[in-house]
Amino acid sequence: MSKQEVILCESLETSLGRAIELCPHDKLFVLTDEHTQRLCLPSLKESGLLKDAVEICIGAEDIHKTLETLASVWMALSTQGATRHSLLINLGGGMVTDLGGFAAATFKRGISYINIPTTLLAMVDASVGGKTGINFNGLKNEIGAFAPANSVLIETEFLRTLDTHNFFSGYAEMLKHGLISNTAHWAELLNFDSSSIDYAALKQLVGQSVQVKEDIVEQDPFEHGIRKALNLGHTVGHAFESMALAENRPVLHGYAVAWGIVCELYLSHLKAFASIRLPIRTLSSRCSTSIANVWEFNPSYIRYTA
């Protein structure tokens, strides 16, 4: 799997112009969802870089990460004259980068694409590492491919308009990276004041978090070994998400992963220290105030959904 270029932007316009130049193309397409079409696309269009781009807009949120939505993107590419030499820009959160990446990976057996993540979750996780896909048959990410973007452009200024729930959803993935990296990074994440966000400091933390994932992916791009560490919290978390989708009450991915981390750490504790029974409420309470706020851990919900 080819190594993707991840850029922590000082100027999104400059970085995007360079990324487009590095992908010679006959036609340019930009994929958004209903939110990013309204909130993020206008500022990019002002630069003139997308003046000839064909716009494709899909429904927002995970309920639209489906085969039907994917087919609609394929159809738009086909009817608007895309070829194997075309370029797709995915502008949005994790759902857009996952589905758009898979559309690019499969249309004409693969076209070039660029990710511009607009949520914290997409910046530190979904848009980086080459995993693309859709939900299918009630299961999360059941169908997909390893197909890295040519470039991932991270513009943290988008985070200034992110609501609290989506901020914490992304921060949960950053905490996961802290748990599997080193104590210094973990401490920085725990000490970050999420009630009064310093966006310059957040930008640095985002860069560090992305680096954790990049280092692991470079060692094991197709998840045969160490890359499985990035799945911490996801086995249980995806079960929560699948059930929530089935009951038509979807939860944000980061929250499901955070609940999954608590459950998996608790099960790991039981397996490693079977003679010491640590109540799950105690495990949760030992987390710092900041991480407890992110996790919003509710043991009664876990018991109900398990």
C-alpha positions in Angstrom: 0.0 0.0 0.0 1.4 3.4 -1.0 2.2 5.9 1.7 -0.2 8.8 1.8 0.9 12.4 2.3 -0.6 13.9 5.4 -0.3 17.7 5.8 -1.1 19.7 8.9 -2.0 22.9 7.0 -0.8 26.4 7.6 -2.8 27.5 4.6 -5.4 25.1 3.2 -5.6 27.0 0.0 -1.8 26.6 -0.6 -1.8 22.9 0.4 -4.8 22.1 -1.7 -3.4 23.8 -4.7 -0.2 21.8 -4.4 -2.1 18.5 -3.8 -4.2 19.0 -6.9 -1.1 19.8 -8.9 0.4 16.5 -7.8 -2.6 14.6 -9.2 -2.8 15.3 -12.9 -6.5 14.8 -13.9 -8.9 15.3 -16.7 -11.9 16.2 -14.5 -12.3 17.3 -10.9 -15.1 16.2 -8.5 -15.8 17.2 -4.9 -17.9 15.1 -2.5 -19.6 16.8 0.4 -22.5 16.0 2.7 -25.4 18.3 3.4 -23.5 20.0 6.3 -20.1 20.5 4.6 -21.7 21.7 1.4 -23.2 24.6 3.4 -20.5 25.2 6.0 -17.1 24.3 4.4 -17.3 24.2 0.6 -18.0 28.0 0.1 -14.6 29.0 1.6 -12.8 26.6 -0.7 -14.7 27.8 -3.7 -13.6 31.3 -3.0 -10.0 30.3 -3.7 -10.9 29.5 -7.3 -9.3 26.0 -7.0 -12.6 24.3 -7.3 -14.2 26.5 -10.0 -14.4 23.7 -12.5 -15.2 20.9 -10.0 -18.4 18.9 -10.3 -20.1 18.8 -6.9 -21.6 15.7 -5.5 -23.6 16.0 -2.2 -24.8 13.1 -0.1 -26.8 12.8 3.2 -25.0 13.5 6.4 -24.2 11.2 9.3 -23.6 7.4 9.5 -27.1 6.4 8.5 -26.1 7.3 5.0 -22.9 5.3 4.9 -24.7 2.7 2.8 -24.5 0.8 -0.5 -27.4 3.0 -1.8 -25.4 6.2 -1.1 -22.2 4.7 -2.6 -24.2 3.7 -5.7 -25.4 7.3 -6.0 -21.8 8.6 -5.9 -20.8 6.0 -8.6 -23.7 7.1 -10.7 -22.8 10.8 -10.4 -19.2 10.1 -11.4 -20.4 8.0 -14.3 -23.0 10.4 -15.7 -20.8 13.4 -15.2 -18.0 11.9 -17.4 -15.4 10.8 -14.8 -12.6 8.6 -16.2 -9.9 6.6 -14.5 -7.8 9.8 -14.8 -10.3 11.9 -12.8 -9.7 13.3 -9.2 -12.1 13.2 -6.3 -11.9 15.5 -3.3 -13.7 14.3 -0.2 -14.7 17.2 2.1 -16.3 16.1 5.3 -16.2 14.0 8.3 -15.4 10.3 8.7 -18.5 9.1 6.8 -17.6 11.2 3.8 -13.9 10.2 3.7 -14.8 6.5 4.3 -17.5 6.3 1.6 -15.8 8.7 -0.8 -12.5 6.9 -0.5 -14.3 3.6 -1.3 -16.0 5.2 -4.2 -12.7 6.3 -5.5 -11.1 3.0 -4.9 -13.7 1.1 -6.9 -14.8 3.5 -9.7 -12.9 2.5 -12.9 -10.8 0.2 -10.7 -9.5 3.2 -8.8 -9.1 6.9 -9.3 -7.0 9.4 -7.3 -8.5 11.2 -4.4 -7.7 13.8 -1.7 -9.2 13.9 1.8 -10.0 17.1 3.5 -11.4 16.1 6.9 -13.6 18.6 8.7 -14.2 16.9 12.0 -11.8 15.9 14.8 -12.6 12.3 14.4 -11.9 12.3 10.7 -8.7 14.3 11.2 -7.1 11.9 13.7 -8.6 8.6 12.5 -11.0 8.1 9.6 -9.2 10.0 6.8 -5.7 8.7 7.7 -4.4 5.2 7.1 -6.1 4.0 3.9 -9.2 2.3 5.3 -12.3 3.0 3.3 -15.7 1.4 3.3 -19.4 1.4 4.1 -21.8 -0.3 6.5 -23.7 -3.3 5.2 -26.2 -5.8 6.5 -26.5 -4.0 9.8 -22.7 -4.2 10.4 -20.1 -1.4 10.7 -17.6 -1.1 7.8 -18.5 -4.6 6.5 -17.5 -3.8 3.0 -14.4 -1.8 2.1 -10.8 -1.7 0.8 -7.4 -0.5 1.8 -6.9 2.5 -0.5 -5.0 5.5 0.9 -5.7 9.0 -0.3 -3.0 10.7 -2.4 -3.1 13.5 0.2 -4.8 14.2 3.5 -5.1 17.9 4.2 -5.8 18.7 7.9 -7.1 22.2 8.5 -7.8 22.5 12.2 -9.6 25.9 11.7 -12.7 23.8 10.8 -12.8 22.6 14.4 -13.8 26.1 15.7 -17.3 25.4 14.4 -17.5 21.8 15.7 -20.2 21.1 18.3 -19.3 19.6 21.7 -20.5 16.1 21.0 -18.6 15.8 17.8 -15.5 17.3 19.4 -15.5 14.7 22.2 -16.2 11.9 19.7 -12.9 12.8 18.0 -11.1 13.3 21.2 -12.0 9.8 22.3 -9.9 8.5 19.3 -7.1 10.8 20.4 -7.2 9.3 23.9 -7.0 5.9 22.3 -3.9 6.9 20.5 -2.5 8.2 23.8 -3.2 4.8 25.5 -1.3 2.9 22.9 1.6 5.3 22.4 3.5 6.8 25.4 2.9 8.2 28.9 3.9 11.7 27.9 1.3 12.0 25.1 -1.3 10.4 27.3 -0.6 13.0 30.0 -0.9 15.9 27.6 -4.2 14.6 26.4 -5.5 14.2 30.0 -4.3 17.7 30.9 -5.9 19.4 27.9 -8.6 21.9 29.0 -11.6 20.9 26.8 -13.8 23.5 28.6 -11.7 26.4 27.2 -10.1 25.1 24.0 -6.7 26.5 23.0 -6.9 25.8 19.3 -3.1 26.3 18.8 -2.4 23.6 21.4 -5.1 21.4 19.9 -3.5 21.6 16.5 -0.2 20.3 18.0 -2.1 17.5 19.7 -3.8 16.6 16.5 -0.5 16.4 14.7 0.9 14.1 17.4 -2.2 11.9 17.3 -2.0 11.5 13.5 1.7 10.7 13.8 0.9 7.8 16.3 -1.4 6.3 13.7 0.9 6.9 10.7 3.8 5.2 12.5 1.7 2.1 13.2 0.2 2.0 9.7 3.7 2.3 8.1 4.8 -0.8 10.0 1.7 -2.8 9.2 -0.4 -1.3 6.4 -2.8 -4.2 6.0 -3.4 -5.0 9.6 -1.7 -8.3 10.0 -0.1 -7.5 13.3 0.6 -4.3 15.2 -2.0 -2.2 13.4 -4.6 -4.2 15.3 -3.7 -2.0 18.3 -5.6 0.8 16.6 -8.7 -1.3 17.0 -8.7 -0.8 20.8 -12.3 -0.2 21.8 -13.6 -1.0 18.3 -14.7 -4.6 18.7 -17.1 -3.7 21.5 -17.7 -0.2 20.1 -18.8 -1.5 16.7 -21.3 -3.8 18.4 -22.8 -0.8 20.2 -22.9 1.1 16.9 -24.5 -1.8 15.0 -27.2 -2.3 17.6 -27.8 1.5 17.8 -28.2 1.6 14.0 -30.6 -1.4 14.0 -32.7 0.4 16.7 -32.6 3.7 14.7 -30.9 5.6 17.5 -27.3 6.0 16.1 -24.5 7.0 18.4 -21.3 8.9 17.4 -18.4 6.6 16.6 -16.1 8.1 19.2 -18.5 7.6 22.0 -19.1 4.0 21.0 -15.3 3.5 20.9 -14.9 5.1 24.3 -17.5 2.8 25.8 -15.7 -0.1 24.1 -12.4 0.9 25.6 -13.8 0.9 29.1 -15.3 -2.6 28.5 -12.2 -4.0 26.9 -9.9 -2.6 29.6 -12.2 -4.1 32.2 -12.2 -7.5 30.5 -8.4 -7.3 30.2 -8.1 -6.5 33.9 -10.3 -9.5 34.7 -8.2 -11.8 32.5 -4.8 -10.5 33.8 -5.9 -10.2 37.5 -8.6 -12.7 37.9 -8.2 -12.8 41.7 -8.8 -9.0 42.0 -12.3 -8.0 41.2 -12.4 -4.3 40.2 -16.0 -3.0 39.8 -16.5 -1.4 36.5 -17.8 1.8 38.2 -14.4 2.0 40.0 -12.6 1.6 36.8 -14.5 4.4 35.3 -14.1 6.7 38.3 -10.3 6.3 38.3 -10.2 8.2 35.0 -9.5 11.9 35.3 -12.3 14.4 35.1 -11.5 15.3 31.5 -11.6 11.7 30.2 -14.7 10.9 32.2 -16.4 13.8 30.5 -15.4 12.6 27.1 -16.5 9.0 27.8 -19.8 10.0 29.5 -19.7 6.5 30.7 -23.0 5.0 31.8 -22.8 1.4 33.1 -26.5 1.0 33.0 -26.4 1.6 29.2 -23.6 -0.9 28.8 -25.6 -3.5 30.7 -28.7 -2.8 28.6 -26.9 -2.9 25.2 -24.4 -5.8 25.9 
